[in-house]
Structure formats: structure tokens, C-alpha cells
């Protein structure tokens, strides 16, 4: 439990430098933005019916995050594909983003091969691998991620790179309005928060360390609404992979229509539940009211609840703020659990078996 303030133990458990990747998140964001500025899309790419984003695990988290942040601004459907195949409705009018951090994800490679046969509007985002070679061979507009800002090489901790790229792409596709000055302001704000949450700051002054300690040995439910929904999914992904602990994202208002009733049984498990609410001053009044009532009901059921609150005054900074907290929460929970946050032995075992 005291490992969180022992820098020597943290370094021992983090040989792949996840902490360095987390500290570099602000630089990742700006690097992705500047890298994407180089690409010049053909004029035909402006005429599309929907955006299809293909990616697995950490490689599609940034797209999901931006879809929630800009849900009131994006004018075309933004559809996420986490599978081997494209939907039947995909056509020549579809703009298809193929996103694989490693460039070797078999589901995403399969979607790319299908996309080549269907659409003339394809964009590839990757750091290398088979996908990069194929994209160059077929002359597909390609954005190569600058991985020096993610020494861990874990996609879930390189999300800032993809966020920066996608922010620029969505701007170029006239789906969102954002300036480089806004990116720089956001970078500055999250840089300050990052320093507050870094390992050198002791638990008494570090909210991410405090929350991680409370999550120990718990079955974690992450509850969010509106622009923070995907933040719950991202933290669940990170806790599952990095801390090797169960975390489940749940969304308001859907939760209130059925899931409330499920927390009565099994009685033996209730003592192990913990609900972490993501809150924001930007939530609409209905979601704010639902959140308070939901918390009241869980308190009545004697289920422990925590709040992680964003004070930011715009949707992008709010989601980035929660993302920074989440990055460090998952990292510190891995340290408490005495786990290497970059190591994924069971996922690697599964991939090995799949190749047989």
C-alpha cells in the first residue's frame, strides 16, 4: 500500500517507462496535431456520407473520446468499428479511418483490405508495422505517429498522439472548429495537472494516488454521462490491462432504466463493489439530477461511491482533465497490485494461441 510513495519500487515495477509516457501526454497531443498538419487530403475527401473509424483496444479510444466531446458539433455520423469487417452500408461515399497504433492488428488490417475494395476515401493512422507498408504501397493518405513521446509503446498510453491527429483531421474535414491556440492552451492546463499527479508528489497531495488506494480489491464501476462517457471506457480499458483488475463502464441515463435493480444481489459481492462517478459542471441539469439521485440510491444499498470532478469550462479540456486523472489512477493501481503496468501476459498468450 505504501508503494505509491516509494519511487524505487515504482521504477522497478515500470521498466517499460509507462510513467514517462504519461508525463509526455501534453507533448503527445501537440505532436499529433502538428504531424497531421502535414497531410493534405484530396478535395474529394470533403464529400462523404459518414466517417467509419476502424480500430481495436487503445487504438480506437481517441476517436470515441472526440465523438463524445463534439457530439453537438459533428455534422456527419462517426461510427466506430471494433471487428474484422465493415458494415454492409459502407460505400464509396464513406470516409474510412484505419487506426492501428502498432500497424499489426489483424482485425484492423482485415478492415483495411475491405476498405480498399469499397471506398476511395481512406486515411491511415499508425506508427508502423504491416499497415504502414500497405498504406504506402496503395498510396493511401497516411499519418505516421511520432512514438518517441510514448516510450512504453502501449497504445492506451499513447492516446494523446491519436487525439492530436484526429483533432486536426476533424478540423480539416470541417467537422469541428478548433485552433492551434486552443490546443496550446489545453496543453498548458493538462501539463500543470500532470505535474500535480506525478509519482514525485506524495499520496497526501495526489488525488490519483488517493483514488487508486480506494480501488484496491474492489470490483469497479465507472459511471459517466454526456461528454465524459468515453472517459469511463478509457479508464476501464486501462485498469483492466494495466492493473489487472475488473473495471466496468456504465453510462447515464441508461443506467437508471435497468441496472439499478441489479445491485441487490449477490449479497456476497456488494461489499466489494465501488462506484466511481465522473462529474462535470458542463453536464446538463437532467444528468446532474440523475447523478445525485443515483448516488443516493447506491448509498442506501451500502455500496461505496467516489466522485472525480472536472472543473473545466469547455468540453475538450474537461475530458482531457479526467483523462489525465485516469491515466495516473490506472498506473498507481497497477503499482499497488504489484504489477508491471505495461505487461499484458494473458492478452499476449491469447494472441499466441490465436496464431496456431
N, C-alpha and C positions, 0 to 999 in steps of 0.2 A: 504493500500500500504506500510505503514511503519512497518507492522507486521514482516517483514523479519529480522529486526534488534532488535526485541523485544523478547528476549529469554523466557520471562514469557508467552507470547502469544503462542509461538511455543510449549512450554511444555504443555499448556492447550489443544491445538489442536492435540497433538500427544501422547495420553495416552497409546497407544499400542507400543510405542518406535520404530517407523519406523526409526527415525534419528539414533538410536543406531544400528539398522540393517545395515544402510548404512555405518556407521563408521566401522562396523565389516566386510565389504566386503572383504578386503585383507585376514583376518583370515578365512573367508568362503572359499576362493579359496584354501588356503593351507590345510584346514581341509578336504575339498572334495577330494583333491589329496591324502592325507595320508590315509583317510578312504578307498578309492578304492584300495590302495596298498595291503590291507589285503586279498582281494578276489583273489582266484586262479581259473581261468577258466579252464575247461577241454580242453584237446588238440583238441578235435573235434570242438571247437568253432573257431578255426583258419581257418576252411574250410567252408566259407559261400559265398553266391552269392551276397547279399546286406544286408545293415543294415536298419531295419524298426524301427523308433522311434515313439512310441505312447504316446501322452500327450496332455493336454489341457491348454490353457491360459499360465500362467507363468511357468508351468512345462515342456514346450517344447521349451522355448526360448533359453536355453543354447545350445541345440542341433542345433538349427537353426544358432545361432551365430558361432559355431565351423564349421558348414558346409560351411559358407561363408568365414571364416578366412582361412580354409585349403582346399579350393576348388581346388587348383592347386596341392595338395599333396595326398588327399584321393583317393585310387585306386578303391574302390567299391561304388556303388550308396548308398547314405544316404537319405532315404525317410522319410518325416515327415507325420504322420497320426494324424489328429485332427478330429476324428469322432468315431462312435460306432463300426465300422467294419474294418477288414483288407482287402486289395485288393485281388482279386482272384489269382493274380500271386504269392502270398506268398506261400512258400513251405518249406519242411524240410531243405532245404539249406539256408533259410533265418535266419538271426540273428535278434531277436526281442528284443528291449529295451522297457520295460514298465515303464514309468516315471510319477509318481504322487506324488507331494510333500506331500499332505495330506494323500494319500492312500485310499481316498473315492470317487474319481472322477468316476462317473458312466460310462462315455464313455471309459475311460482307463481300468476300470475293465472289461467291455464287451470285449475289445480287448485282455485282458489277458486270459479270458476264451476261446476265439477262438484260441489264440496262443498255448495254452496247447494241443489242438487237432491237430495242424498242425506241429509245429516245436519242435525240441528237443534242440534248442539253444535260450534260453530266459534269459534275465538279468532284474532284477527288481531294480529300484531306488526309494526309498520312505522314509518318516520319520515315517510311522506307518499306522494306520487305517486297513481297510479290506484287502488291498493289501498286507501288510506285513504278516498278518496271513495266507493268501492264499499262498503266496510265500514260507513261511516256511513249510506249510502243504505239498506242492508239491515238496519240496527240490530244488527250483529254486535258482540259484546264486543270492544273494540279497545284495545290498549296502544300509545300513540304514544311512540316513543323520543325522549329528550331529546338532540339531536345536538350541543349546544354542547360536550359533553365529547369529541367526535370531530371536531376541525376539519379533518382530512384528508378526511372523508366517505367513506372507504374501508371497506366492511363488515368486511373482515378485521381492521381495526384499531379497530372499534367493537364487538368481540365481548364486551367487558365489559358493555355495556349489555344485550345479549341474555342474557348469563349471569345477570345480576341479575334480569331479568324472569322467566326460566324457573325459577330457583331459587324465587322466590316463587310462581309458578304451580303448580309441582310440590308445593310445601308445601300450597297451598290445595286441591289435588286429592288430598291425603292419600297422596302417593306417596313423599315424603321427609320426614324430620324435621330441621328446621334453624331456628335462632332468629336474630333480628336481631343479637344479641350475637355469635354465631358469625361472621356476615357482617362485623361491625365488627372482630373480631379478625383475620380473614383479610385484610381491607383494610389493617390496620395492618402486617401482616407483609409483604405484597407491596409496600406503599409503601416500606418500607425497602430491599427488594431492587431496586425500580425506581430508586431514587436511586443505588445502587451501580453500576448498569449504564447510567446516563445518559451522554450524549455528553461531559459535562464531566470524567468520570473517564477517565484515560488508559488505554491498552491494557494496561499492566503491571498495573493493578489492576482490570481489567474483563474478566470471563470471557466475556461475549458477544462482545466485540471480538476476543478471542484465538481463539475458535472460528470466528468469521467469517473471519479471516485464513487459517485452516487449510482452509476450504472453498473457497477461491479456485481456480477452474479444475478443480474436481472434479465428478464425477457422484456425487451424494449419495444414500445410502440411509439412511433414518431407521428405527431398529429399536426397538420398544417392545412391552410386554405389559400385560395386565390394565387397570388404571385409567388408564394413560398411552397407550393405543393411539391415541386420537383426537388426543392431543398431536402424535404423529408426522404425522398427516394435516394438522393445522393448520399445522405448520411447513412441510410440503411445499407447501401452498397458498400460504403467504406467500413462500417462496423462489421458487416458480415465477412468481408475479405481480410481486413487488417487486424481486427480484434478477435476474430474467430468466435463471434458471439451473435446470437439471433437478434435482429432488429427488423421491424416491420413498419412500413409507411402506411398511414391511414389519412384520408382526406375529408375535410369538412366542405360542404354539409352532408355528403353521402353517409358518413359515419352515423349520423343521427337517425337515419332511416332504417337501420337494421342492426348495426354492430353493437350498440349499447346493450342490447339484450344478451349478448354473448359473453359478457364479462361476469356472469354469476357463477358459471361452472367452467372447469372443475375447481372445486373449492381448494384443493391442494396446491393449485398453481397460482391462485390470486396473490399470495404473499410474495411471489417472485415477479409480479408484473410491475412495470414502471412506465408511465406515460410522460413523454417529453413534448410539450406544446411549443410550436414556433408561433410567435405573435409579432404583430406589426401595427404601428399607428396608421398604416395605409390600408388596413383591412376595411371593408365596408361595414356599416353598422350591423347588418344582419349576421355576418360572420363573427363579429366581436361578441354579439349577444349569445350566439350559439356556443362559442368557445367557453364563455363564462358558465353557462348552464351545464355544458358537457363536463367541465372540471368539477362542478358542484356534485353532479351525479356520481362521478368516479370517487370523489371524496366520501360520499355516502356509502359506497361499496368498499371503503377502506383500501383503495388502490392508490399507491403513491404517484403524485404528479409533480412535474417540474416545468418551469417556463424559461424559454430562451427568447428574449425580446429584441427586436430590431427597432432602433430609434431613427433610422434614416428617413429622409423626406422625399426620396424618389425610389421607384421600383427596382431599378438596376442596383443601386447602392445597397438597398435593403437586402436583396437576395445575395449580393456579394458579401455583405456583412455576416449573414447567417452561414454562408459557405465557409468563411474563414473560421468562425467558431467551430463548425462541424469538422473541418479538416483536422483541427487540433484535438477535438474530443475523441475522434476515432483513433488518432495516433496515441494519445495518452491512455485510452482504454486498452490498446494493444500492449503498451508498456506495463500497465497494471496486471494484465493477464500473462505477463512474462512471454510475450510473443513478438517475433520479428514482424513489424507491420507490412513489410514488402513481400514476405514469404507466403505463397499460396499452394501448399503441398497437395491438398485434395483436388484443387482445380487442375493442377499440373498432372496429377495421377489420372484424372478423368480424361484429359486431352491425350495422354499416352495410351490409355485403353481404347479411346475412340479411333486412333490411327491403326489399330490392329486389324 
